[in-house]
Amino acid sequence: MAPKMGTTKTDPDRSRIMRAVKSSDTGPEMTVRRLIYSLGYRYRLHRKDLPGTPDLVFPGRRAVIFVHGCFWHGHDCKRGARTPKSNTGYWKVKIARNVERDAKTIDDLERNAWRVLVVWECELKDAGTLHDKLDAFLTSRP
């Protein structure tokens, strides 16, 4: 049986590290924002009135972009498929909930006629491909 959230004890160093993890304005998010800005697109940030508070919102295009960390959102790449050595049960449950929440968020947005793109942290390694992917998404219309 997996441990319940908040019931595990952690050492002070681990707690310090986890407190330092940001949820917005992360390095990968800033990289994507700079690239989109250089392409000439303008956007809104973290609109709380939309499901999942998307990282980038393009209201006139009815498009949103999420920038997801591979580990935190359970991507199937090498980094995302990694299982922590300690407190494994906790992390499996937490990441599974994140994946489930992400799927519901995307479904909610699409049902409300928003186009959704998820950019994974591992995709930042190939700037040319990411550039093309972002440009194709933003130039396409429903």
N, C-alpha and C positions, 0 to 999 in steps of 0.2 A: 504494500500500500504506500502511495506517495505521501510525503509529509505535507501538512497543511501550510499555506502561505503564512509567513511571520512566526512560525514556531521553531525555526532552526536557529542555533546560535552561531555567530560568526566571530572571527577574530577581528580586532580593531583595524588591522591593515586592510582586510577585505572590505570592511564597512567604509573605510575612507575611499577606497578605489571605487566602490559602487556609487557613493555619493557624488563622485566627480563625473559620472556618466550623464551627459546632457541629453535632453529629448528634443530640443530645437536649436537651430543655429549650429548644428554639428559640422565638423570638417567636411564630410561628404555632401551635406546639404549646401554648404557655402560653395563648394566646387561646382555643383549643378547650377546654383543661382548665378554664379559668375559666367558660366558657359551660356546659359539662356540669355542673360543680359547682353553678352557679346554678339549673340545672334540677332539682337534687336527687339526681343520680346520684353514686355513689361508684365508684371504680375503682382498679386497680393499675397501676403504671407499668413499662414496659419488661421484661416477663417474659422472661427469657433461655431458659426451657424451651419456649417456643413459637417456631415458625418465624418468622424475620424480626424477632424481638423487638419486638412491637407497641408503639406509643406508649401506648395506653390499653387495658386489659383489664378486661372485666366478666365475671368467672368464672361467676357465677350465671346470667347470660344467655347464656353461651357466645358472647360477642361481643367483637370487637376493632376498634380504630380506629387507622389509620395516618394521620399528618398529613404529607403529602408536599409538598416544595418543587417548584414547577412545572418549573424549569430542571433540577434534579438528577434528577428522575424522568421526564422526557420527556413532560410533559403537552402536550396539543394546543392550549393557549391561546397568546395572544400572547407571554407571557413564556417559556413552556416551549418554544415553537418557535424561539426565538432561537438563532442559531448564533454562537459566539464568533468574533471576527475573527482571533485568534491561536491557533495550535495546534489548528486545526479538526479534523484527523483524530483526534487524541487524544480530544477531547471527544465526537465522534460515537461512537467505540468505547465510551468509558466510559459514556455515557448509555444506549446500546443495551444494554450489560450490566446496568445498573441496571433498565431496563424488563423485561428477561428475568428477572432475579432476583426482581423484584416479582411478576411473573405466577406464577412457581413458588411463591413464598411464599404467595400467596393461594390457589393450588390446593391446596397442602399443608394449609393451615388448613381450607379448606372440606371436604376429604376426611376431616378429623378432626372434622367437625360443628361448626366454629366459623363464626359469621357475621362477615363482614368488610365494613368501610366504609373507603373512602379519602376523606379530606378534602384537597382541593387548596388550596394557598396562595392561589390566586386567588379561591376561594370565600369567603374571609374578608372580602371587600369588602362583601358583602351579608349583614349580621348576621341579618336576619329570615329569609331563606331558609335560612341555615346553621342557625339555631335550629330551624326546622321539620324540616329534614333529620335533624339529630341526634336530636331528640325522636321522630320517626317510627321511626328505626332502633332506638333503645333501648326503645321501648314495644312494638315488634313481637316476636313470638315465632315460632320455626320451626314 
